[in-house]
């Protein structure tokens, strides 16, 4: 997930000839797994504001793929929330999905002292 999410994140960043600046790519690739999840949530929220349904779907797919079901009940609950967000997107209820992801983002940032 690290590389795919980092590259998606960079696609919204300015660069030359469609490529991100080298310093930015190095910064992103150096992020912790916790920060990558936080930035993935940010990418979802940016995509929702832009109405970019395809990117929202890809971001959710990355979040789902990152779940580790060896950690008890929490990954199952996150999966259900992500699946609900997918249904919201299918119904063009981007704000509903964004509200859920924004709440998860806030909780994640607080839990890992990322802001």
C-alpha positions in Angstrom: 0.0 0.0 0.0 2.8 2.4 0.8 3.9 3.0 -2.8 0.5 3.1 -4.3 -0.9 5.6 -1.8 2.2 7.7 -1.9 2.0 7.9 -5.7 -1.7 8.8 -5.7 -1.0 11.5 -3.1 1.8 12.9 -5.4 -0.6 13.1 -8.4 -2.4 16.0 -6.7 1.0 17.8 -6.2 2.5 20.2 -8.6 5.6 19.0 -10.5 7.2 19.2 -13.9 5.8 17.3 -16.8 3.3 15.6 -14.6 5.9 14.3 -12.2 6.2 15.3 -8.5 9.3 17.2 -7.4 12.0 14.7 -6.3 12.2 16.2 -2.8 8.4 15.7 -2.3 8.6 12.1 -3.5 11.4 11.4 -1.0 9.4 13.0 1.8 6.3 10.9 1.1 8.2 7.7 0.8 9.7 8.4 4.2 6.4 8.7 6.0 5.5 6.2 8.8 2.6 3.8 8.1 0.4 5.8 10.5 1.1 9.0 8.6 0.4 7.2 5.3 -3.1 6.3 6.5 -3.7 9.8 7.7 -2.6 11.2 4.3 -4.7 8.6 2.6 -7.7 9.9 4.5 -6.7 13.4 3.4 -6.6 12.2 -0.2 -10.1 10.8 0.1 -11.4 14.0 1.5 -9.8 16.1 -1.2 -11.2 13.7 -3.8 -14.7 14.0 -2.3 -14.5 17.8 -2.4 -13.6 17.6 -6.0 -16.3 15.0 -6.8 -13.6 12.6 -8.1 -15.6 9.4 -7.7 -13.0 7.2 -9.3 -10.2 8.4 -7.0 -12.5 8.0 -4.0 -13.1 4.4 -5.0 -9.3 3.7 -5.4 -8.5 5.3 -2.1 -11.1 3.1 -0.3 -9.7 0.0 -2.1 -6.3 0.9 -0.7 -7.6 1.4 2.8 -9.4 -2.0 2.6 -6.3 -3.7 1.3 -4.3 -2.2 4.2 -6.5 -3.8 6.8 -4.8 -6.5 8.9 -7.5 -8.9 10.2 -5.1 -10.4 12.7 -5.8 -7.5 15.0 -9.2 -8.5 16.3 -12.5 -6.7 15.8 -11.3 -3.2 14.8 -10.3 -4.2 11.2 -13.8 -5.7 10.7 -15.5 -2.5 11.9 -13.3 -0.4 9.6 -14.2 -2.7 6.7 -17.9 -2.2 7.4 -17.4 1.6 7.5 -15.3 1.5 4.3 -18.0 -0.7 2.6 -20.7 1.8 3.7 -18.6 4.6 2.2 -18.4 2.7 -1.1 -22.2 2.4 -1.1 -22.5 6.1 -0.4 -20.2 6.9 -3.4 -22.3 4.6 -5.6 -25.4 6.7 -4.6 -23.4 9.9 -5.2 -23.7 10.8 -1.5 -20.1 12.0 -1.3 -20.7 14.2 1.8 -21.9 11.2 3.8 -18.8 9.2 2.9 -16.6 12.2 3.6 -18.2 12.7 7.0 -17.3 9.2 8.0 -13.7 9.4 6.7 -13.3 12.8 8.4 -14.2 11.3 11.7 -11.8 8.4 11.2 -9.1 10.8 10.2 -9.6 12.9 13.3 -9.5 9.8 15.6 -6.4 8.4 13.8 -4.6 11.8 14.1 -5.4 11.9 17.8 -4.5 8.3 18.5 -1.0 8.6 16.9 -0.4 12.3 17.8 0.1 13.2 14.2 -1.2 16.8 14.5 
